[in-house]
Amino acid sequence: MRWRSIVLGLLATLIVWQLLAWVINRPVFPLPFKVLVIFVRDIGRDLGRHLLVSAWRVVGAILLSVVAAVPLGLGLGQTPLLNRLFAPLVYILYPVPKIIFLPVILILLGSGDVSKIFIITIILFFQILVVVRDAAAELRPELLLSVRSIGAGRRALYRFVYLPAAIPAVLTALRVSVGTAIAVLFIAESFATTSGLGYYIMTETWSTLKYPEMYSGVLAMSLLGLLLYWAIDLLDRRLCPWREAI
Amino acid sequence: MLQGLTFAYPPGPVIFEGFSWQVALGEAWAIIGPSGCGKSTLLTLIAGLRRPIDGTLLVDGRALQRPRPRTGLILQDYGLLPWATVWDNVALGLKIRRFYGPDGKHAPVDEDPRFWKAQIDEWLQRLDIAHLAQQYPSQISGGQRQRAAIARTLALAPDLLLMDEPFGALDAMTREDLQTLTLELQAEQRLTTLVVTHNIEEALIVGRKILVLGRPPHRKAVIVGNPARPQPGRRLDETFLACRDQLRELLGESMDALA
């Protein structure tokens, strides 16, 4: 069922693309076959390198944001006093579109990997923080009492209750925000840089009118999103088999 | 066991004030009272999960500072980890002990860690849930969940078993099964048991002695003896009925007082 729907989805996409290319019939909308050939030709060369650079930036940002947001989220979620203190701040900062700080971040952190990873990290950070905090806060007091009653102190509560409760929350947060993360990466990579798929699409191909090459970059970025999404799915099935059992 | 105990949830009213109560080794007690009377609070105090404001709480001759490794507590529901299988849930207590090592604080020093997996399997067998070992709590019935909770607690070889409305959410048949099982285990493991309930019949079945809590603050322990503890299913003999009426009367007074 899963594989069948993936193949069917790809096929439908190709058909729609082909039809649109015929109807539009301009160089800016090339046929899928032409793009696929270029994609296969270039993926072993420059395009592959840009894909790897972009992938490393997103994955680095995901890891950093998880490491930063999970302990903080757990801390806020199980300490009502701390949460009351910080909730207004989180409430105000959470909906602010962090991408607007890109100019500031570019000036402060330069145009290298650091600024790109940083902007994605702060976006993912707030998503994960809020979901993990709520997951920790929603644990039933009865559950905590009963685990304490069989001998768990603070450390064991973390190991056996809070951490396992945080894993599905983190995966949920990543699932909904991995698309945003890649979109932000695209924007961040289209400025003042010489590597990454955003650079490849905007500078190397679009501004030199190499449309089929540009589409191979679009394809690579879509692939990046799809692969990350699959990885999260796989982790979910590995780490949270009980979610499927319900 | 309890001497001059005082407890309150600040800023709320005092629930226990200079309350004293004794439980002897191996006794089976029921604690009964209307909801909100503080009977669950009493259990969490004895479990060491809350600290009294004043007075001393002695368990096994020692003042209670923290949850004691040999005290088991079973709650009405929600006690199992939803993300762990029945096997892992039953093993949780032993895993926590292995996590800390036998430090005497979280785990008894005399624990033999070698056979812990076999111990889990034995308890799953004893409670008739071995076939559910790989299921998750959401996939099994309320009675089976409660059996898992009991197995988890008994796998820790407790000498004092505290149960808070353990069978409240179950249907009548399952409840009777588990009441019988509790009685068997109590005798078999030589446990001291304290069962909190709001059900008069249940109190009479699981308690050889019954502590009646009326309206807080509680200052004096009101105790009803129940020498002719009936078997579940045989609930109509005369002493049973007499005891039941006595409890009704006591609780009726406290209900009036609450109203």
HADDOCK unambig.tbl for C-alpha pairs under 7 A between the chains (distance, minus, plus):
assign (segid A and resid 142 and name CA) (segid B and resid 78 and name CA) 6.12 0.50 0.50
assign (segid A and resid 142 and name CA) (segid B and resid 79 and name CA) 6.21 0.50 0.50
assign (segid A and resid 143 and name CA) (segid B and resid 78 and name CA) 5.52 0.50 0.50
assign (segid A and resid 143 and name CA) (segid B and resid 79 and name CA) 4.62 0.50 0.50
assign (segid A and resid 143 and name CA) (segid B and resid 80 and name CA) 6.76 0.50 0.50
assign (segid A and resid 146 and name CA) (segid B and resid 73 and name CA) 6.68 0.50 0.50
assign (segid A and resid 146 and name CA) (segid B and resid 74 and name CA) 6.96 0.50 0.50
assign (segid A and resid 146 and name CA) (segid B and resid 75 and name CA) 6.98 0.50 0.50
assign (segid A and resid 146 and name CA) (segid B and resid 79 and name CA) 5.54 0.50 0.50
assign (segid A and resid 149 and name CA) (segid B and resid 47 and name CA) 6.84 0.50 0.50
assign (segid A and resid 149 and name CA) (segid B and resid 67 and name CA) 6.22 0.50 0.50
assign (segid A and resid 149 and name CA) (segid B and resid 72 and name CA) 6.64 0.50 0.50
assign (segid A and resid 149 and name CA) (segid B and resid 73 and name CA) 5.96 0.50 0.50
assign (segid A and resid 150 and name CA) (segid B and resid 69 and name CA) 6.92 0.50 0.50
assign (segid A and resid 150 and name CA) (segid B and resid 72 and name CA) 6.48 0.50 0.50
assign (segid A and resid 150 and name CA) (segid B and resid 93 and name CA) 5.41 0.50 0.50
assign (segid A and resid 151 and name CA) (segid B and resid 67 and name CA) 6.63 0.50 0.50
assign (segid A and resid 151 and name CA) (segid B and resid 69 and name CA) 5.94 0.50 0.50
assign (segid A and resid 151 and name CA) (segid B and resid 93 and name CA) 6.89 0.50 0.50
assign (segid A and resid 151 and name CA) (segid B and resid 96 and name CA) 6.83 0.50 0.50
assign (segid A and resid 151 and name CA) (segid B and resid 106 and name CA) 5.21 0.50 0.50
assign (segid A and resid 152 and name CA) (segid B and resid 96 and name CA) 6.27 0.50 0.50
assign (segid A and resid 156 and name CA) (segid B and resid 96 and name CA) 6.41 0.50 0.50
assign (segid A and resid 242 and name CA) (segid B and resid 83 and name CA) 5.45 0.50 0.50
assign (segid A and resid 242 and name CA) (segid B and resid 136 and name CA) 6.42 0.50 0.50
assign (segid A and resid 246 and name CA) (segid B and resid 138 and name CA) 6.21 0.50 0.50
assign (segid A and resid 246 and name CA) (segid B and resid 139 and name CA) 6.71 0.50 0.50
